[in-house]
Amino acid sequence: MTNTMSAGALGAPVEAVNIGLEMFAESLRTSAVEVTSVGWRPSPAEVQGALDTIAPHLGRVRAANDIVVERLQSAEPRLVDVLVAREAIDGLGERTFLHAGPPVDWADMCGPLRGAVIGAIMFEGLADDPEAAEAMAARGEVDFAPCHEHGAVGPMAGVVSPSMPMWVVDDAVHGTRGLCTLNEGLGKTLRHGAYDEGVLTRLAWMRDVLGPAVQATVRGLSAPLDLRGLAAGALQMGDECHNRLRASTSLLLRELLPVMLEIDHPREAVIEAARFMNSNDHFGLNPIMAGAKATADAARDVPGSSIVTAMARNGTEFGMRLSGTGDRWFTGPAGVIDGLFLPGYGPEDANPDIGDSTITETVGLGAFAMAAAPAIVKFIGGRASEASLATLAMYDATWSESRSYQLAVLDFRGTPLGIDALEVVHSGVLPIINTGIAGRVAGTGQVGAGLTKPPMGAFTDAVTALAATFA
């Protein structure tokens, strides 16, 4: 179906937009018509009844979505502290381990998540070796819960144990708080499911040296650090704030290092911390994730809204939440990632999609801001021109455009903001996610990075549940 066609002055080329079947576009092209194709398909049959139920209430949905997006726009996430998890999270038991994604039991955990749990159990001193740690988890001697259900987010496996230091980000406008662990760097890390001696030694150093040094530094800032402003600036410098973070980390260190040099803290610890932070391009990811969590949580619990407030993956399932349906998770199979692999690895080594870092896409960063970061294709694959195409596609799945996160290459248009489950189901345009790839075997670590999409079934289930609130 072709829905628009135009001709300029006499002799100018005819232009058309084709929506739907490509056969119509091809017939026009043979007639020397310049055609732009737009993918479209009817809403899935299983959700049509829900769409019919919602239809008379679209005015209420629109009003609710406007409220949600305005909360996303007005949030002011600011870095206020660094605390160990047991201090930052109310009621976190000494044998409670948080993880990325929707709820999952040990029996259903993927390799990297199991590896991260094994490593965290040993890190906390509850087991002396991997076999003992695995046996504890299998016997139910430790408890598991999603990070998202405790105001936190975690990259990749996302495992948080009681003594891990965490960034603390508050949104004073809406009273929300977001938490995230400190970034370990690339390669073999706990978040990728590795748990060898080097991983555990680094975690202990982060607890004993890095965490206290960064805590003293954050507490020494003259004012809480504006993370929205930091991310906005990073977009103008070539980042998308999910997988490309050179500018984000540089801007973070610009604020922290001068203060770190002046804090009353052991000199050797300060030097070690500064060197580690400076050598880790992804150090800025975790505070940005915590800021995105605080922002997204400000948009929760608006009755009637079809806007997504969380997307997360545990390596087995993808899960999402809507503002209008509260804390309920809607799930589907975790996606396969199409991307680049590190030397020695290939698709057969890859685990399905995992991590809470899609909180960045939820607030208009990450893949939604890839137009700002064409160089990211060197990390995830593809061509530089495709970075802008990815961003442009997301305007068809979102409610609005960010006032804060602007894209110079698109004439400073705001990034797509407010993933709308109704529009996703209606248009068939799924959110794009850029992400790292964890090895499917516990202990492997990172094997690559690439792009994926969530399952449509999670969105159709969410829309069906939203419809029930109007019945």
BAMAR-468037 format. One record per residue (C-alpha): x, y, z; residue in three letters. Coordinates in nm, 3 decimals. Example, Ala and Ser with C-alpha at 12.3 -4.5 7.8 and 13.67 -1.06 7.14 Angstrom:
residues 2
rec x=1.230; y=-0.450; z=0.780; residuo=ala
rec x=1.367; y=-0.106; z=0.714; residuo=ser
This chain:
residues 471
rec x=0.000; y=0.000; z=0.000; residuo=met
rec x=0.146; y=0.337; z=-0.100; residuo=thr
rec x=0.019; y=0.616; z=0.119; residuo=asn
rec x=0.190; y=0.928; z=-0.015; residuo=thr
rec x=0.317; y=1.040; z=-0.353; residuo=met
rec x=0.435; y=1.380; z=-0.463; residuo=ser
rec x=0.593; y=1.556; z=-0.759; residuo=ala
rec x=0.766; y=1.888; z=-0.750; residuo=gly
rec x=0.817; y=2.117; z=-1.047; residuo=ala
rec x=0.763; y=1.977; z=-1.395; residuo=leu
rec x=1.031; y=1.719; z=-1.461; residuo=gly
rec x=1.123; y=1.669; z=-1.092; residuo=ala
rec x=1.141; y=1.308; z=-0.974; residuo=pro
rec x=0.828; y=1.157; z=-0.825; residuo=val
rec x=0.863; y=1.049; z=-0.463; residuo=glu
rec x=0.656; y=0.794; z=-0.272; residuo=ala
rec x=0.635; y=0.635; z=0.070; residuo=val
rec x=0.540; y=0.268; z=0.064; residuo=asn
rec x=0.383; y=0.116; z=0.375; residuo=ile
rec x=0.355; y=-0.259; z=0.386; residuo=gly
rec x=0.425; y=-0.509; z=0.110; residuo=leu
rec x=0.752; y=-0.447; z=-0.074; residuo=glu
rec x=0.599; y=-0.565; z=-0.400; residuo=met
rec x=0.420; y=-0.231; z=-0.436; residuo=phe
rec x=0.748; y=-0.042; z=-0.390; residuo=ala
rec x=0.921; y=-0.251; z=-0.655; residuo=glu
rec x=0.648; y=-0.183; z=-0.908; residuo=ser
rec x=0.686; y=0.191; z=-0.848; residuo=leu
rec x=1.064; y=0.180; z=-0.878; residuo=arg
rec x=1.035; y=0.026; z=-1.224; residuo=thr
rec x=0.845; y=0.344; z=-1.317; residuo=ser
rec x=1.135; y=0.567; z=-1.208; residuo=ala
rec x=0.965; y=0.663; z=-0.882; residuo=val
rec x=1.188; y=0.726; z=-0.579; residuo=glu
rec x=1.040; y=0.511; z=-0.304; residuo=val
rec x=1.100; y=0.504; z=0.070; residuo=thr
rec x=0.973; y=0.181; z=0.227; residuo=ser
rec x=0.826; y=0.172; z=0.579; residuo=val
rec x=0.775; y=-0.163; z=0.749; residuo=gly
rec x=0.425; y=-0.231; z=0.878; residuo=trp
rec x=0.211; y=-0.526; z=0.965; residuo=arg
rec x=-0.131; y=-0.568; z=1.126; residuo=pro
rec x=-0.147; y=-0.606; z=1.502; residuo=ser
rec x=-0.118; y=-0.970; z=1.614; residuo=pro
rec x=-0.455; y=-1.141; z=1.622; residuo=ala
rec x=-0.414; y=-1.247; z=1.985; residuo=glu
rec x=-0.400; y=-0.884; z=2.099; residuo=val
rec x=-0.667; y=-0.734; z=1.872; residuo=gln
rec x=-0.935; y=-0.783; z=2.137; residuo=gly
rec x=-0.725; y=-0.590; z=2.387; residuo=ala
rec x=-0.676; y=-0.307; z=2.137; residuo=leu
rec x=-1.051; y=-0.295; z=2.081; residuo=asp
rec x=-1.105; y=-0.270; z=2.457; residuo=thr
rec x=-0.857; y=0.015; z=2.490; residuo=ile
rec x=-0.982; y=0.207; z=2.185; residuo=ala
rec x=-1.269; y=0.391; z=2.361; residuo=pro
rec x=-1.023; y=0.498; z=2.632; residuo=his
rec x=-0.747; y=0.635; z=2.410; residuo=leu
rec x=-0.801; y=0.986; z=2.544; residuo=gly
rec x=-0.723; y=0.861; z=2.893; residuo=arg
rec x=-0.419; y=0.670; z=2.765; residuo=val
rec x=-0.285; y=0.980; z=2.591; residuo=arg
rec x=-0.329; y=1.192; z=2.904; residuo=ala
rec x=-0.157; y=0.928; z=3.116; residuo=ala
rec x=0.131; y=0.895; z=2.869; residuo=asn
rec x=0.178; y=1.271; z=2.871; residuo=asp
rec x=0.212; y=1.259; z=3.250; residuo=ile
rec x=0.463; y=0.975; z=3.231; residuo=val
rec x=0.678; y=1.141; z=2.968; residuo=val
rec x=0.676; y=1.470; z=3.155; residuo=glu
rec x=0.810; y=1.287; z=3.459; residuo=arg
rec x=1.086; y=1.139; z=3.244; residuo=leu
rec x=1.161; y=1.485; z=3.105; residuo=gln
rec x=1.166; y=1.663; z=3.440; residuo=ser
rec x=1.369; y=1.412; z=3.641; residuo=ala
rec x=1.701; y=1.540; z=3.774; residuo=glu
rec x=1.916; y=1.237; z=3.862; residuo=pro
rec x=2.212; y=1.343; z=4.075; residuo=arg
rec x=2.498; y=1.138; z=4.215; residuo=leu
rec x=2.488; y=1.174; z=4.593; residuo=val
rec x=2.686; y=0.889; z=4.750; residuo=asp
rec x=2.854; y=0.549; z=4.731; residuo=val
rec x=2.733; y=0.287; z=4.979; residuo=leu
rec x=2.779; y=-0.086; z=5.020; residuo=val
rec x=2.469; y=-0.275; z=4.914; residuo=ala
rec x=2.359; y=-0.379; z=5.263; residuo=arg
rec x=2.351; y=-0.010; z=5.358; residuo=glu
rec x=2.193; y=0.112; z=5.037; residuo=ala
rec x=1.914; y=-0.147; z=5.007; residuo=ile
rec x=1.666; y=-0.184; z=5.289; residuo=asp
rec x=1.618; y=-0.541; z=5.407; residuo=gly
rec x=1.893; y=-0.695; z=5.194; residuo=leu
rec x=1.978; y=-1.017; z=5.374; residuo=gly
rec x=2.332; y=-1.147; z=5.410; residuo=glu
rec x=2.240; y=-1.440; z=5.183; residuo=arg
rec x=2.032; y=-1.242; z=4.934; residuo=thr
rec x=2.173; y=-1.192; z=4.586; residuo=phe
rec x=2.015; y=-0.958; z=4.334; residuo=leu
rec x=2.032; y=-1.025; z=3.962; residuo=his
rec x=1.947; y=-0.863; z=3.630; residuo=ala
rec x=1.618; y=-0.913; z=3.453; residuo=gly
rec x=1.283; y=-1.049; z=3.567; residuo=pro
rec x=1.257; y=-1.312; z=3.845; residuo=pro
rec x=1.434; y=-1.643; z=3.778; residuo=val
rec x=1.508; y=-1.950; z=3.991; residuo=asp
rec x=1.846; y=-2.120; z=4.007; residuo=trp
rec x=1.720; y=-2.413; z=3.797; residuo=ala
rec x=1.635; y=-2.177; z=3.510; residuo=asp
rec x=1.939; y=-1.950; z=3.528; residuo=met
rec x=2.168; y=-1.932; z=3.226; residuo=cys
rec x=2.540; y=-2.005; z=3.243; residuo=gly
rec x=2.667; y=-1.649; z=3.293; residuo=pro
rec x=2.413; y=-1.572; z=3.566; residuo=leu
rec x=2.500; y=-1.896; z=3.746; residuo=arg
rec x=2.868; y=-1.810; z=3.714; residuo=gly
rec x=2.811; y=-1.464; z=3.860; residuo=ala
rec x=2.613; y=-1.610; z=4.151; residuo=val
rec x=2.886; y=-1.865; z=4.218; residuo=ile
rec x=3.147; y=-1.591; z=4.219; residuo=gly
rec x=2.940; y=-1.365; z=4.445; residuo=ala
rec x=2.884; y=-1.645; z=4.697; residuo=ile
rec x=3.259; y=-1.702; z=4.717; residuo=met
rec x=3.325; y=-1.328; z=4.729; residuo=phe
rec x=3.098; y=-1.302; z=5.034; residuo=glu
rec x=3.287; y=-1.584; z=5.204; residuo=gly
rec x=2.992; y=-1.822; z=5.210; residuo=leu
rec x=3.175; y=-2.094; z=5.015; residuo=ala
rec x=3.541; y=-2.178; z=4.955; residuo=asp
rec x=3.517; y=-2.312; z=4.601; residuo=asp
rec x=3.282; y=-2.309; z=4.299; residuo=pro
rec x=3.143; y=-2.655; z=4.371; residuo=glu
rec x=3.040; y=-2.560; z=4.723; residuo=ala
rec x=2.888; y=-2.232; z=4.602; residuo=ala
rec x=2.690; y=-2.408; z=4.331; residuo=glu
rec x=2.566; y=-2.666; z=4.581; residuo=ala
rec x=2.447; y=-2.389; z=4.815; residuo=met
rec x=2.250; y=-2.223; z=4.537; residuo=ala
rec x=2.102; y=-2.554; z=4.420; residuo=ala
rec x=1.989; y=-2.641; z=4.775; residuo=arg
rec x=1.812; y=-2.306; z=4.812; residuo=gly
rec x=2.046; y=-2.180; z=5.085; residuo=glu
rec x=2.063; y=-1.835; z=4.925; residuo=val
rec x=1.783; y=-1.608; z=4.808; residuo=asp
rec x=1.746; y=-1.440; z=4.469; residuo=phe
rec x=1.557; y=-1.129; z=4.360; residuo=ala
rec x=1.566; y=-0.892; z=4.061; residuo=pro
rec x=1.767; y=-0.574; z=4.101; residuo=cys
rec x=1.469; y=-0.379; z=3.965; residuo=his
rec x=1.255; y=-0.486; z=4.260; residuo=glu
rec x=1.500; y=-0.321; z=4.500; residuo=his
rec x=1.558; y=0.013; z=4.327; residuo=gly
rec x=1.873; y=-0.111; z=4.157; residuo=ala
rec x=2.005; y=-0.211; z=3.816; residuo=val
rec x=2.301; y=-0.426; z=3.719; residuo=gly
rec x=2.485; y=-0.464; z=3.387; residuo=pro
rec x=2.492; y=-0.811; z=3.225; residuo=met
rec x=2.432; y=-1.074; z=3.498; residuo=ala
rec x=2.377; y=-0.780; z=3.730; residuo=gly
rec x=2.455; y=-0.976; z=4.047; residuo=val
rec x=2.465; y=-0.763; z=4.362; residuo=val
rec x=2.582; y=-0.909; z=4.693; residuo=ser
rec x=2.566; y=-0.740; z=5.034; residuo=pro
rec x=2.923; y=-0.604; z=5.053; residuo=ser
rec x=2.953; y=-0.463; z=4.701; residuo=met
rec x=2.986; y=-0.082; z=4.676; residuo=pro
rec x=2.709; y=0.091; z=4.480; residuo=met
rec x=2.653; y=0.429; z=4.320; residuo=trp
rec x=2.361; y=0.611; z=4.484; residuo=val
rec x=2.163; y=0.848; z=4.261; residuo=val
rec x=1.866; y=1.054; z=4.380; residuo=asp
rec x=1.604; y=1.242; z=4.183; residuo=asp
rec x=1.503; y=1.522; z=4.416; residuo=ala
rec x=1.218; y=1.625; z=4.186; residuo=val
rec x=1.025; y=1.299; z=4.225; residuo=his
rec x=1.189; y=1.144; z=4.532; residuo=gly
rec x=1.320; y=0.832; z=4.357; residuo=thr
rec x=1.656; y=0.661; z=4.402; residuo=arg
rec x=1.863; y=0.445; z=4.166; residuo=gly
rec x=2.150; y=0.215; z=4.260; residuo=leu
rec x=2.419; y=0.034; z=4.063; residuo=cys
rec x=2.747; y=-0.141; z=4.140; residuo=thr
rec x=3.084; y=0.000; z=4.030; residuo=leu
rec x=3.211; y=-0.112; z=3.690; residuo=asn
rec x=3.474; y=-0.388; z=3.682; residuo=glu
rec x=3.609; y=-0.309; z=3.337; residuo=gly
rec x=3.606; y=-0.533; z=3.029; residuo=leu
rec x=3.715; y=-0.892; z=2.974; residuo=gly
rec x=3.667; y=-1.160; z=3.238; residuo=lys
rec x=3.437; y=-1.006; z=3.497; residuo=thr
rec x=3.171; y=-1.122; z=3.739; residuo=leu
rec x=2.900; y=-0.949; z=3.539; residuo=arg
rec x=2.990; y=-1.170; z=3.241; residuo=his
rec x=2.978; y=-1.482; z=3.457; residuo=gly
rec x=3.350; y=-1.527; z=3.531; residuo=ala
rec x=3.461; y=-1.616; z=3.883; residuo=tyr
rec x=3.830; y=-1.709; z=3.872; residuo=asp
rec x=4.086; y=-1.587; z=4.124; residuo=glu
rec x=4.156; y=-1.269; z=3.927; residuo=gly
rec x=3.786; y=-1.174; z=3.926; residuo=val
rec x=3.748; y=-1.234; z=4.300; residuo=leu
rec x=4.070; y=-1.046; z=4.380; residuo=thr
rec x=3.947; y=-0.745; z=4.182; residuo=arg
rec x=3.607; y=-0.752; z=4.356; residuo=leu
rec x=3.778; y=-0.753; z=4.695; residuo=ala
rec x=3.998; y=-0.460; z=4.588; residuo=trp
rec x=3.691; y=-0.271; z=4.467; residuo=met
rec x=3.526; y=-0.330; z=4.806; residuo=arg
rec x=3.829; y=-0.241; z=5.017; residuo=asp
rec x=4.010; y=0.025; z=4.811; residuo=val
rec x=3.812; y=0.163; z=4.518; residuo=leu
rec x=3.474; y=0.189; z=4.692; residuo=gly
rec x=3.596; y=0.387; z=4.995; residuo=pro
rec x=3.806; y=0.618; z=4.775; residuo=ala
rec x=3.515; y=0.693; z=4.542; residuo=val
rec x=3.279; y=0.730; z=4.838; residuo=gln
rec x=3.505; y=0.992; z=4.999; residuo=ala
rec x=3.532; y=1.169; z=4.664; residuo=thr
rec x=3.157; y=1.183; z=4.599; residuo=val
rec x=3.099; y=1.307; z=4.952; residuo=arg
rec x=3.361; y=1.574; z=4.891; residuo=gly
rec x=3.185; y=1.722; z=4.587; residuo=leu
rec x=3.060; y=2.076; z=4.637; residuo=ser
rec x=2.718; y=1.966; z=4.506; residuo=ala
rec x=2.556; y=1.643; z=4.385; residuo=pro
rec x=2.674; y=1.559; z=4.033; residuo=leu
rec x=2.416; y=1.622; z=3.758; residuo=asp
rec x=2.409; y=1.295; z=3.562; residuo=leu
rec x=2.149; y=1.411; z=3.310; residuo=arg
rec x=2.377; y=1.699; z=3.215; residuo=gly
rec x=2.674; y=1.463; z=3.199; residuo=leu
rec x=2.494; y=1.224; z=2.962; residuo=ala
rec x=2.366; y=1.511; z=2.749; residuo=ala
rec x=2.719; y=1.640; z=2.711; residuo=gly
rec x=2.851; y=1.295; z=2.628; residuo=ala
rec x=2.602; y=1.264; z=2.340; residuo=leu
rec x=2.759; y=1.572; z=2.185; residuo=gln
rec x=3.101; y=1.406; z=2.214; residuo=met
rec x=3.029; y=1.076; z=2.039; residuo=gly
rec x=2.878; y=0.852; z=2.309; residuo=asp
rec x=2.538; y=0.686; z=2.324; residuo=glu
rec x=2.585; y=0.614; z=2.698; residuo=cys
rec x=2.532; y=0.239; z=2.693; residuo=his
rec x=2.816; y=0.070; z=2.507; residuo=asn
rec x=3.025; y=0.368; z=2.396; residuo=arg
rec x=3.129; y=0.558; z=2.709; residuo=leu
rec x=3.464; y=0.723; z=2.644; residuo=arg
rec x=3.317; y=1.071; z=2.670; residuo=ala
rec x=3.085; y=0.978; z=2.959; residuo=ser
rec x=3.373; y=0.838; z=3.161; residuo=thr
rec x=3.597; y=1.132; z=3.074; residuo=ser
rec x=3.333; y=1.380; z=3.190; residuo=leu
rec x=3.278; y=1.181; z=3.509; residuo=leu
rec x=3.650; y=1.173; z=3.585; residuo=leu
rec x=3.673; y=1.545; z=3.512; residuo=arg
rec x=3.440; y=1.599; z=3.806; residuo=glu
rec x=3.577; y=1.334; z=4.041; residuo=leu
rec x=3.956; y=1.333; z=4.003; residuo=leu
rec x=4.027; y=1.691; z=4.117; residuo=pro
rec x=3.828; y=1.624; z=4.434; residuo=val
rec x=3.991; y=1.282; z=4.481; residuo=met
rec x=4.333; y=1.450; z=4.487; residuo=leu
rec x=4.225; y=1.660; z=4.787; residuo=glu
rec x=4.034; y=1.412; z=5.005; residuo=ile
rec x=4.173; y=1.298; z=5.339; residuo=asp
rec x=4.241; y=0.943; z=5.229; residuo=his
rec x=4.546; y=0.712; z=5.204; residuo=pro
rec x=4.759; y=0.831; z=4.914; residuo=arg
rec x=4.829; y=0.485; z=4.773; residuo=glu
rec x=4.456; y=0.403; z=4.764; residuo=ala
rec x=4.384; y=0.729; z=4.582; residuo=val
rec x=4.651; y=0.657; z=4.321; residuo=ile
rec x=4.527; y=0.301; z=4.263; residuo=glu
rec x=4.166; y=0.415; z=4.235; residuo=ala
rec x=4.249; y=0.698; z=3.995; residuo=ala
rec x=4.453; y=0.469; z=3.770; residuo=arg
rec x=4.178; y=0.207; z=3.758; residuo=phe
rec x=3.908; y=0.461; z=3.679; residuo=met
rec x=4.120; y=0.622; z=3.410; residuo=asn
rec x=4.196; y=0.287; z=3.244; residuo=ser
rec x=3.832; y=0.176; z=3.230; residuo=asn
rec x=3.633; y=0.336; z=2.947; residuo=asp
rec x=3.312; y=0.182; z=3.083; residuo=his
rec x=3.349; y=0.327; z=3.433; residuo=phe
rec x=3.085; y=0.589; z=3.351; residuo=gly
rec x=2.819; y=0.334; z=3.253; residuo=leu
rec x=2.709; y=0.232; z=3.601; residuo=asn
rec x=2.628; y=0.577; z=3.745; residuo=pro
rec x=2.441; y=0.656; z=3.422; residuo=ile
rec x=2.242; y=0.335; z=3.469; residuo=met
rec x=2.162; y=0.431; z=3.828; residuo=ala
rec x=2.049; y=0.773; z=3.706; residuo=gly
rec x=1.833; y=0.612; z=3.439; residuo=ala
rec x=1.675; y=0.387; z=3.703; residuo=lys
rec x=1.590; y=0.684; z=3.924; residuo=ala
rec x=1.444; y=0.858; z=3.618; residuo=thr
rec x=1.237; y=0.562; z=3.500; residuo=ala
rec x=1.101; y=0.489; z=3.846; residuo=asp
rec x=0.966; y=0.843; z=3.859; residuo=ala
rec x=0.737; y=0.740; z=3.571; residuo=ala
rec x=0.587; y=0.434; z=3.744; residuo=arg
rec x=0.227; y=0.373; z=3.850; residuo=asp
rec x=0.032; y=0.615; z=3.631; residuo=val
rec x=-0.303; y=0.441; z=3.567; residuo=pro
rec x=-0.383; y=0.396; z=3.201; residuo=gly
rec x=-0.031; y=0.460; z=3.071; residuo=ser
rec x=0.114; y=0.232; z=2.803; residuo=ser
rec x=0.471; y=0.362; z=2.850; residuo=ile
rec x=0.747; y=0.115; z=2.942; residuo=val
rec x=0.924; y=0.185; z=3.272; residuo=thr
rec x=1.167; y=-0.109; z=3.271; residuo=ala
rec x=1.323; y=-0.349; z=3.021; residuo=met
rec x=1.559; y=-0.614; z=3.156; residuo=ala
rec x=1.699; y=-0.956; z=3.067; residuo=arg
rec x=1.829; y=-1.239; z=3.284; residuo=asn
rec x=1.982; y=-1.442; z=3.000; residuo=gly
rec x=1.683; y=-1.675; z=2.992; residuo=thr
rec x=1.394; y=-1.430; z=2.965; residuo=glu
rec x=1.335; y=-1.071; z=2.866; residuo=phe
rec x=1.106; y=-0.882; z=3.101; residuo=gly
rec x=0.932; y=-0.545; z=3.091; residuo=met
rec x=0.701; y=-0.331; z=3.303; residuo=arg
rec x=0.445; y=-0.069; z=3.208; residuo=leu
rec x=0.362; y=0.241; z=3.407; residuo=ser
rec x=-0.008; y=0.154; z=3.393; residuo=gly
rec x=0.033; y=-0.201; z=3.525; residuo=thr
rec x=0.265; y=-0.138; z=3.821; residuo=gly
rec x=0.515; y=-0.401; z=3.933; residuo=asp
rec x=0.393; y=-0.680; z=3.707; residuo=arg
rec x=0.650; y=-0.837; z=3.474; residuo=trp
rec x=0.572; y=-0.933; z=3.113; residuo=phe
rec x=0.821; y=-1.180; z=2.977; residuo=thr
rec x=0.936; y=-1.370; z=2.670; residuo=gly
rec x=1.248; y=-1.553; z=2.554; residuo=pro
rec x=1.573; y=-1.356; z=2.575; residuo=ala
rec x=1.688; y=-1.255; z=2.228; residuo=gly
rec x=1.981; y=-1.379; z=2.024; residuo=val
rec x=2.243; y=-1.108; z=1.968; residuo=ile
rec x=2.373; y=-1.026; z=1.621; residuo=asp
rec x=2.715; y=-0.867; z=1.646; residuo=gly
rec x=3.094; y=-0.890; z=1.655; residuo=leu
rec x=3.282; y=-1.157; z=1.847; residuo=phe
rec x=3.616; y=-1.142; z=2.021; residuo=leu
rec x=3.896; y=-1.354; z=1.870; residuo=pro
rec x=3.837; y=-1.723; z=1.929; residuo=gly
rec x=3.461; y=-1.693; z=1.980; residuo=tyr
rec x=3.156; y=-1.721; z=1.757; residuo=gly
rec x=2.776; y=-1.739; z=1.773; residuo=pro
rec x=2.790; y=-2.089; z=1.920; residuo=glu
rec x=2.963; y=-1.944; z=2.229; residuo=asp
rec x=2.707; y=-1.669; z=2.291; residuo=ala
rec x=2.446; y=-1.661; z=2.563; residuo=asn
rec x=2.111; y=-1.499; z=2.484; residuo=pro
rec x=2.060; y=-1.135; z=2.579; residuo=asp
rec x=2.127; y=-1.049; z=2.945; residuo=ile
rec x=2.142; y=-0.740; z=3.168; residuo=gly
rec x=1.959; y=-0.442; z=3.316; residuo=asp
rec x=2.152; y=-0.193; z=3.104; residuo=ser
rec x=1.848; y=-0.153; z=2.878; residuo=thr
rec x=1.738; y=0.099; z=3.139; residuo=ile
rec x=1.937; y=0.338; z=2.920; residuo=thr
rec x=1.714; y=0.276; z=2.617; residuo=glu
rec x=1.413; y=0.314; z=2.846; residuo=thr
rec x=1.505; y=0.678; z=2.906; residuo=val
rec x=1.621; y=0.764; z=2.552; residuo=gly
rec x=1.988; y=0.665; z=2.559; residuo=leu
rec x=2.175; y=0.360; z=2.431; residuo=gly
rec x=2.054; y=0.231; z=2.097; residuo=ala
rec x=1.794; y=0.510; z=2.089; residuo=phe
rec x=2.082; y=0.759; z=2.076; residuo=ala
rec x=2.311; y=0.570; z=1.838; residuo=met
rec x=2.292; y=0.855; z=1.585; residuo=ala
rec x=2.523; y=1.041; z=1.824; residuo=ala
rec x=2.778; y=0.760; z=1.822; residuo=ala
rec x=2.852; y=0.622; z=1.474; residuo=pro
rec x=3.185; y=0.490; z=1.600; residuo=ala
rec x=2.997; y=0.236; z=1.813; residuo=ile
rec x=2.968; y=0.011; z=1.509; residuo=val
rec x=3.335; y=-0.080; z=1.562; residuo=lys
rec x=3.218; y=-0.241; z=1.889; residuo=phe
rec x=2.883; y=-0.394; z=1.787; residuo=ile
rec x=2.918; y=-0.437; z=1.410; residuo=gly
rec x=2.751; y=-0.280; z=1.107; residuo=gly
rec x=2.816; y=0.043; z=0.920; residuo=arg
rec x=2.839; y=0.394; z=1.063; residuo=ala
rec x=2.538; y=0.508; z=0.861; residuo=ser
rec x=2.325; y=0.244; z=1.032; residuo=glu
rec x=2.366; y=0.414; z=1.369; residuo=ala
rec x=2.139; y=0.700; z=1.260; residuo=ser
rec x=1.893; y=0.460; z=1.100; residuo=leu
rec x=1.857; y=0.277; z=1.431; residuo=ala
rec x=1.769; y=0.598; z=1.611; residuo=thr
rec x=1.527; y=0.711; z=1.341; residuo=leu
rec x=1.341; y=0.380; z=1.358; residuo=ala
rec x=1.277; y=0.429; z=1.730; residuo=met
rec x=1.067; y=0.741; z=1.678; residuo=tyr
rec x=0.798; y=0.502; z=1.554; residuo=asp
rec x=0.797; y=0.315; z=1.886; residuo=ala
rec x=0.801; y=0.606; z=2.130; residuo=thr
rec x=0.566; y=0.871; z=2.262; residuo=trp
rec x=0.786; y=1.179; z=2.254; residuo=ser
rec x=1.137; y=1.321; z=2.212; residuo=glu
rec x=1.380; y=1.411; z=2.487; residuo=ser
rec x=1.429; y=1.775; z=2.571; residuo=arg
rec x=1.767; y=1.703; z=2.730; residuo=ser
rec x=1.926; y=1.437; z=2.508; residuo=tyr
rec x=1.977; y=1.597; z=2.168; residuo=gln
rec x=2.142; y=1.466; z=1.853; residuo=leu
rec x=2.360; y=1.707; z=1.656; residuo=ala
rec x=2.357; y=1.486; z=1.345; residuo=val
rec x=1.975; y=1.510; z=1.340; residuo=leu
rec x=1.981; y=1.889; z=1.373; residuo=asp
rec x=1.959; y=1.858; z=1.752; residuo=phe
rec x=1.641; y=1.658; z=1.749; residuo=arg
rec x=1.571; y=1.497; z=2.086; residuo=gly
rec x=1.627; y=1.124; z=2.122; residuo=thr
rec x=1.318; y=0.900; z=2.104; residuo=pro
rec x=1.163; y=0.892; z=2.452; residuo=leu
rec x=0.891; y=0.688; z=2.617; residuo=gly
rec x=0.863; y=0.341; z=2.465; residuo=ile
rec x=0.491; y=0.297; z=2.396; residuo=asp
rec x=0.377; y=-0.065; z=2.416; residuo=ala
rec x=0.059; y=0.017; z=2.225; residuo=leu
rec x=0.257; y=0.167; z=1.939; residuo=glu
rec x=0.503; y=-0.123; z=1.939; residuo=val
rec x=0.217; y=-0.371; z=1.903; residuo=val
rec x=0.033; y=-0.161; z=1.646; residuo=his
rec x=0.336; y=-0.083; z=1.429; residuo=ser
rec x=0.542; y=-0.397; z=1.480; residuo=gly
rec x=0.848; y=-0.178; z=1.549; residuo=val
rec x=1.035; y=-0.333; z=1.842; residuo=leu
rec x=1.289; y=-0.142; z=2.052; residuo=pro
rec x=1.650; y=-0.186; z=1.944; residuo=ile
rec x=1.901; y=-0.287; z=2.212; residuo=ile
rec x=2.280; y=-0.266; z=2.185; residuo=asn
rec x=2.463; y=-0.484; z=2.432; residuo=thr
rec x=2.762; y=-0.694; z=2.525; residuo=gly
rec x=2.758; y=-1.070; z=2.468; residuo=ile
rec x=2.837; y=-1.303; z=2.756; residuo=ala
rec x=2.970; y=-1.653; z=2.698; residuo=gly
rec x=2.700; y=-1.914; z=2.751; residuo=arg
rec x=2.927; y=-2.132; z=2.967; residuo=val
rec x=2.968; y=-2.013; z=3.326; residuo=ala
rec x=3.312; y=-1.864; z=3.382; residuo=gly
rec x=3.381; y=-1.768; z=3.019; residuo=thr
rec x=3.336; y=-1.391; z=3.043; residuo=gly
rec x=3.257; y=-1.155; z=2.755; residuo=gln
rec x=3.272; y=-1.294; z=2.401; residuo=val
rec x=3.146; y=-1.001; z=2.193; residuo=gly
rec x=2.889; y=-0.725; z=2.149; residuo=ala
rec x=2.600; y=-0.649; z=1.914; residuo=gly
rec x=2.234; y=-0.566; z=1.859; residuo=leu
rec x=1.912; y=-0.745; z=1.946; residuo=thr
rec x=1.541; y=-0.686; z=1.997; residuo=lys
rec x=1.296; y=-0.801; z=2.266; residuo=pro
rec x=1.020; y=-1.054; z=2.197; residuo=pro
rec x=0.690; y=-0.915; z=2.070; residuo=met
rec x=0.503; y=-1.152; z=2.301; residuo=gly
rec x=0.606; y=-0.951; z=2.606; residuo=ala
rec x=0.449; y=-0.639; z=2.453; residuo=phe
rec x=0.128; y=-0.812; z=2.349; residuo=thr
rec x=0.093; y=-0.954; z=2.701; residuo=asp
rec x=0.150; y=-0.608; z=2.847; residuo=ala
rec x=-0.113; y=-0.451; z=2.623; residuo=val
rec x=-0.358; y=-0.727; z=2.714; residuo=thr
rec x=-0.298; y=-0.662; z=3.083; residuo=ala
rec x=-0.337; y=-0.288; z=3.031; residuo=leu
rec x=-0.669; y=-0.350; z=2.856; residuo=ala
rec x=-0.791; y=-0.539; z=3.163; residuo=ala
rec x=-0.750; y=-0.222; z=3.370; residuo=thr
rec x=-1.015; y=-0.056; z=3.150; residuo=phe
rec x=-1.262; y=-0.346; z=3.152; residuo=ala
